[in-house]
Each structure stands twice: as structure tokens, then as C-alpha cells.
Amino acid sequence: MRALARETHLSPGHLIHPLFLVREDNKKEEISSLPGSFRQSLDHVLRDIEESMKLGIQSFIMFPKIPNERKDKTGTYSYDEKNFYLRAATKIKQEFPECALISDVALDPYSIDGHDGVVRNGRILNDETNDILARMSVAQAAAGFDILGPSDMMDGRVRAMRESLDSQGFTDTSIMSYTAKYASAFYGPFRDALDSAPVEDADIPKDKKTYQMNPANKREALIEAETDAAEGADFLMVKPALNYLDIIHLLKANSDLPIAAYHVSGECAMLIAACQNGWLDYKKAMPETLLSIRRAGTDAIITYFAKDYARMYREEELE
């Protein structure tokens, strides 16, 4: 009877597995602040994808750890045809054409300043950044990414991307917009993984509060969602997820577009730490956490627990 009355269902097909790509060969390095997640070379990433797909996970979002010598003020390496990230995407789609591969569209992995936008005289330049993001998007679509994920929170970037993609013939490439990305305290392990935090310099903004959303704001998310939808977004994303379930629910109730949520590194790291200390039961707390994000209204969840959940789902360890 309990199963018959179940309202919310969460399968591996709803989950997106994050991948951290490094340029080196034959490398797999655990992220100390996010146990169970790794910086990996392409050979290990391919094995990770194969394992995940056997578990029923079909979607992957990939982030590059860019060597410092490739970083500059305007992220020129992001659209360089020799960029190892772009070449990796092409190889992944050759090996696994049926997977959905999602990119990261932002300057911070490529910027010596560690920001998602071009920095000049202590300010983030929105419109100059959009021109670079549009060029980056075309390069990613050409490399084979199915869905592009603008995580920068620049105003107007979805329109700039959509127009550039369409003009170059990439009309089928989708955009999963980071619609409501908050200036959150829960991104720490992710920034450790990619070495992408803002640098400490008097002329560089010390945080991302001038372009990421204020955690105090709720209605602002509706404005962002309406704008992104009008500019051509195919998915709307809320980031973080667990601490913003009300925002997920709000967007689901007010938009016909699919809603994604990023269950971010800090949210996952807290649960891992509590379980390692014996304060929580991982096999109970982790599925309940993901179920709550799904119940709030998500169609897709990016989570570092994707493979663990998929294993439990396959082995029928879930109620």
C-alpha cells in the first residue's frame, strides 16, 4: 500500500554525474574536501562514464582543471581548438554517443582572476564577458557537447549564446542555464577541485556577490527564470539545491521548462562528514536527501552521489 501511494519517484535517469577533468594522462586524484570524487584524466573519465551508464546514469556534466600557464585575463584558452577539455568532449561522444554531455560555460576556470567575468579596474564587465561566453559556446558545441551550462550569471548571456549557436548551425545544442545561482558558502570543495576561487588582490573583487544572487532573495529567481526562458534557455537550474528547495518549488510552479538543481559540493561534503563520524547512516540519509530535491520539483539533479544512488537502486536497497 505504501508503494501504491508513493508520490515521488527518483531513478538514476534523473541524475547527472559530475566529472572533473585534468590534462595529465593516467591520473586519478581524490578531492580531499569531497571524499569519493576525483580529478581524473580522460582515460579514467571514460571508464567512469562506462561504469555509470551500466548503472543507468545517462547524463554527465564535465568541468576542466586548467593549468595556470593557460589562464589569462579573458579566458582565450576556453575556445582554443587545442583545449584538452574540448578534445575530451569529442572523444567522449565518439565512445558514448548515446550519453548526454553537459559543459561548463564560464570564465573562472580559465581566468587568472578566478572570476566568471572579465575584471577591469576592480569591476566585472558584463557585456565583454558575454562576447567571450558566446565564442566559448560555439567551440563547445563544435566539440560535441549536447547541452551547454552557463554558470556565470552574466545578464543577457543566454541570448548571446543562443544567437551565436544558431548563426553557426548549432540549433540543436541545448542550454541549461544556471538561472538562480546564489552567492553561497557551499561551493568550497568544488573550488578546491578546480583551483577556481577568486584570487586575493586589492584590484580584484574578493567574492562573486556582484553577479551571483543574494541568498536572501526569492522573488528575484522568478525574474531570472522569465528572462532566461525568453532568451532561449531549454532548462532552468537552481544552485545550490538542498538549501534552496523553496526556489526549486517556486520555479517549477511558475515555468513550463524542465527544472534542474545542482546538489553542490559543500552540501554533499557535510553529509559525508556526518556519516563518517557515525552521526548519520549514509544509506538512509543520502537517498532521503536526493528524494527531497526531486520532491521539490526537479526534473534533473546534478549530484556527487549519483553513482552511489544508482548502485542502491540497481540492488533494490531503496524503499
matplotlib code that plots the C-alpha trace (Angstrom):
import matplotlib.pyplot as plt

x = [0.0, 2.9, 4.3, 1.0, 0.5, 4.1, 4.0, 7.7, 9.9, 13.7, 15.6, 19.2, 17.9, 17.1, 20.7, 23.6, 27.1, 29.8, 33.3, 36.5, 38.9, 42.6, 45.1, 47.6, 47.5, 46.7, 45.8, 43.1, 43.3, 40.7, 39.5, 40.3, 37.4, 34.9, 35.7, 34.6, 35.0, 38.1, 40.1, 40.7, 42.5, 40.5, 41.2, 39.7, 36.8, 35.9, 35.9, 33.8, 31.3, 31.1, 30.6, 27.9, 26.0, 25.9, 24.2, 21.6, 23.1, 22.9, 23.9, 27.2, 28.5, 32.2, 34.5, 38.1, 41.0, 43.0, 46.8, 47.8, 50.0, 46.9, 45.0, 44.8, 42.5, 40.0, 39.9, 41.3, 42.1, 38.4, 37.8, 41.3, 40.9, 43.8, 42.0, 42.1, 38.6, 37.1, 39.1, 38.0, 34.3, 34.8, 36.4, 33.6, 30.9, 32.7, 32.9, 29.5, 27.3, 24.1, 25.2, 24.1, 27.2, 26.9, 29.5, 30.5, 30.3, 32.2, 35.5, 36.6, 38.4, 40.4, 40.8, 43.9, 41.5, 39.3, 36.1, 33.3, 33.6, 36.3, 37.8, 38.9, 39.6, 38.0, 34.7, 33.2, 32.5, 29.2, 28.9, 32.6, 32.2, 29.1, 31.1, 33.6, 31.0, 29.3, 32.6, 33.2, 29.7, 30.3, 33.6, 31.9, 29.1, 31.5, 33.4, 30.3, 28.7, 24.9, 23.9, 25.8, 25.7, 26.3, 27.3, 28.5, 25.3, 26.1, 22.9, 22.0, 24.4, 21.7, 20.6, 24.3, 24.9, 21.7, 22.2, 25.8, 25.0, 22.1, 24.2, 26.8, 24.3, 24.1, 20.4, 20.0, 22.5, 20.6, 21.2, 20.9, 21.0, 22.2, 19.1, 19.2, 22.8, 23.3, 26.4, 26.6, 29.1, 28.7, 31.0, 34.3, 35.2, 34.3, 36.7, 39.3, 38.9, 39.4, 41.5, 39.0, 38.3, 38.8, 42.4, 43.4, 44.3, 43.3, 42.1, 40.1, 36.6, 37.0, 33.8, 31.1, 28.3, 28.1, 26.7, 25.6, 22.2, 21.7, 20.6, 18.0, 16.1, 13.3, 11.2, 14.3, 14.5, 11.3, 12.7, 15.8, 13.7, 11.5, 14.5, 16.4, 13.3, 12.7, 16.4, 16.2, 17.1, 16.0, 16.5, 16.4, 18.8, 18.9, 22.2, 22.7, 19.8, 19.3, 19.4, 17.1, 14.3, 11.8, 13.3, 13.2, 9.5, 8.8, 10.3, 8.6, 5.2, 5.9, 7.6, 6.9, 10.6, 12.4, 14.0, 17.5, 19.2, 22.9, 23.4, 26.6, 29.9, 29.5, 26.1, 27.4, 30.6, 28.5, 26.6, 29.7, 31.4, 28.4, 28.2, 32.0, 31.6, 28.8, 26.2, 24.1, 23.5, 24.7, 22.5, 19.4, 20.4, 21.8, 18.7, 16.3, 18.3, 18.1, 14.4, 13.7, 15.3, 13.3, 10.1, 10.6, 10.2, 13.4, 13.5, 17.3, 19.7, 23.4, 24.9, 28.2, 26.1, 24.8, 26.7, 26.1, 22.4, 22.3, 24.1, 21.5, 18.7, 20.0, 20.5, 17.0, 18.2, 15.8, 12.3]
y = [0.0, 2.4, 1.8, 2.2, 5.6, 6.8, 10.3, 10.9, 8.6, 9.1, 6.9, 7.0, 8.6, 11.7, 12.1, 13.9, 12.8, 15.5, 14.9, 16.8, 16.6, 17.2, 17.4, 14.8, 11.2, 8.3, 10.4, 9.9, 12.0, 12.1, 15.6, 15.8, 18.1, 15.9, 12.2, 9.9, 12.4, 12.7, 14.8, 12.5, 12.2, 11.3, 7.6, 7.4, 9.7, 7.2, 4.3, 6.4, 7.1, 3.4, 2.3, 5.0, 4.1, 0.5, 1.7, 3.6, 7.1, 8.7, 12.3, 13.9, 17.4, 18.0, 20.6, 21.3, 22.0, 24.4, 24.7, 28.1, 28.7, 28.5, 31.2, 34.8, 37.9, 37.0, 33.2, 32.8, 29.1, 28.4, 28.4, 27.3, 24.3, 22.6, 22.9, 19.4, 19.9, 20.3, 17.4, 15.3, 16.0, 14.9, 11.6, 11.0, 11.5, 9.2, 6.5, 7.1, 8.8, 8.0, 9.9, 13.4, 15.5, 18.9, 21.6, 24.4, 27.9, 30.4, 32.2, 31.2, 28.0, 30.0, 33.3, 34.4, 36.4, 33.5, 35.2, 34.3, 37.6, 39.9, 42.0, 45.6, 48.3, 46.2, 45.6, 42.7, 43.7, 42.0, 42.7, 42.0, 38.7, 37.7, 38.1, 35.6, 33.2, 33.2, 32.3, 29.6, 28.1, 27.7, 25.9, 23.6, 22.8, 22.1, 19.7, 17.7, 18.8, 18.2, 20.8, 23.9, 25.1, 28.8, 29.1, 32.7, 34.7, 37.5, 39.3, 38.5, 35.6, 33.1, 35.3, 35.9, 32.2, 31.2, 33.7, 32.6, 28.9, 29.4, 31.5, 28.7, 26.0, 24.5, 24.9, 21.5, 22.3, 22.9, 25.4, 24.5, 27.9, 28.4, 30.6, 31.1, 30.7, 32.1, 33.6, 30.6, 29.5, 25.9, 25.9, 25.3, 21.7, 22.5, 25.4, 23.2, 20.7, 23.2, 25.9, 28.4, 30.7, 34.5, 35.5, 37.7, 41.1, 44.6, 45.2, 42.0, 41.6, 39.3, 37.4, 36.9, 38.8, 41.5, 38.9, 35.8, 36.1, 37.2, 34.2, 36.5, 36.9, 34.6, 36.6, 37.6, 34.0, 34.4, 37.4, 35.4, 32.5, 34.6, 36.3, 33.1, 31.5, 34.4, 34.4, 30.7, 28.5, 24.9, 24.1, 26.3, 25.4, 26.3, 26.2, 25.1, 22.6, 21.4, 24.9, 26.3, 23.8, 26.7, 28.2, 24.9, 24.6, 28.2, 27.8, 24.5, 26.1, 29.1, 27.7, 25.0, 24.4, 21.4, 22.3, 21.2, 21.6, 21.4, 19.5, 21.3, 20.1, 21.7, 20.2, 16.7, 17.2, 17.9, 14.7, 12.7, 14.1, 13.4, 9.8, 9.3, 10.4, 8.0, 10.7, 9.7, 6.5, 7.2, 4.5, 6.2, 9.9, 10.1, 8.7, 10.8, 13.9, 13.3, 12.4, 15.8, 17.6, 15.6, 16.1, 19.9, 19.8, 18.9, 17.0, 16.6, 16.6, 17.1, 15.3, 13.7, 10.9, 9.8, 6.5, 5.5, 6.1, 4.2, 1.2, 1.2, 1.5, -1.4, -3.6, -2.7, -1.3, 1.6, 1.6]
z = [0.0, 0.8, -2.7, -4.3, -2.7, -3.4, -4.9, -5.8, -7.9, -8.3, -10.8, -12.0, -15.2, -13.2, -12.0, -13.6, -12.7, -12.4, -13.8, -13.1, -16.0, -15.8, -18.7, -17.5, -18.6, -16.3, -13.3, -10.7, -7.6, -4.8, -3.8, -0.1, 0.8, -1.2, -0.5, -3.2, -6.0, -8.2, -10.6, -13.5, -16.8, -19.9, -19.7, -16.2, -17.2, -20.0, -17.6, -15.1, -17.8, -18.9, -15.2, -14.7, -17.8, -16.8, -13.6, -15.6, -15.5, -18.9, -18.2, -17.3, -16.6, -17.1, -15.6, -16.5, -14.2, -16.3, -15.8, -14.6, -17.6, -19.8, -17.8, -18.8, -18.2, -20.9, -21.0, -24.5, -24.0, -23.5, -27.2, -28.4, -30.7, -28.8, -25.5, -23.8, -22.5, -26.0, -27.3, -24.4, -25.3, -28.8, -27.7, -25.1, -27.7, -30.1, -27.4, -25.9, -28.5, -26.5, -23.4, -22.7, -22.2, -20.5, -20.5, -18.2, -19.8, -17.6, -17.4, -13.9, -14.9, -17.5, -15.7, -13.7, -11.6, -10.7, -11.7, -14.0, -15.8, -17.2, -14.4, -15.1, -12.5, -9.8, -11.7, -13.6, -17.2, -18.1, -21.9, -22.7, -20.9, -22.9, -26.1, -24.8, -23.5, -26.9, -28.6, -25.9, -26.5, -30.3, -29.6, -27.1, -29.4, -32.2, -29.9, -29.3, -26.1, -26.2, -23.6, -22.6, -18.9, -18.5, -14.8, -15.0, -14.1, -16.5, -17.7, -21.3, -21.7, -22.8, -25.7, -26.7, -26.7, -28.5, -31.2, -31.8, -31.7, -34.2, -36.5, -36.7, -37.3, -33.8, -33.5, -31.7, -29.0, -25.8, -23.0, -19.3, -17.7, -14.2, -13.6, -9.8, -8.8, -5.3, -3.8, -1.5, 1.2, 0.0, -3.1, -1.3, -2.3, -5.9, -6.0, -4.3, -7.1, -9.9, -8.2, -9.4, -6.4, -6.8, -6.3, -3.4, -4.8, -4.0, -7.5, -7.8, -6.2, -3.2, -3.9, -6.5, -4.9, -7.6, -10.1, -8.2, -6.4, -2.8, -0.6, 1.0, -2.3, -3.5, -6.0, -7.9, -9.1, -11.0, -12.8, -13.7, -14.9, -17.1, -18.6, -19.3, -20.9, -23.1, -24.2, -25.3, -22.3, -22.5, -18.8, -15.7, -12.9, -9.2, -7.4, -4.6, -4.2, -0.7, 0.9, -1.8, -2.1, -1.9, -5.0, -6.9, -6.0, -7.0, -10.4, -11.0, -10.2, -12.5, -15.6, -18.2, -18.7, -17.1, -13.7, -12.8, -9.5, -8.5, -5.3, -4.6, -3.2, 0.2, 0.7, -0.2, 1.9, 5.1, 4.7, 4.1, 7.2, 9.4, 8.1, 8.5, 12.2, 12.7, 13.3, 10.2, 8.2, 4.7, 3.1, 4.6, 4.7, 1.2, -0.7, 1.5, 0.6, -3.1, -2.8, -1.1, -4.0, -6.5, -4.5, -4.5, -8.3, -10.1, -13.3, -13.1, -10.2, -10.5, -7.5, -6.4, -5.0, -8.5, -8.7, -5.1, -5.5, -8.8, -7.2, -4.4, -7.0, -9.0, -5.9, -4.7, -1.4, -1.6, -0.2]

ax = plt.figure().add_subplot(projection="3d")
ax.plot(x, y, z, "-o")
ax.set_aspect("equal")
plt.show()
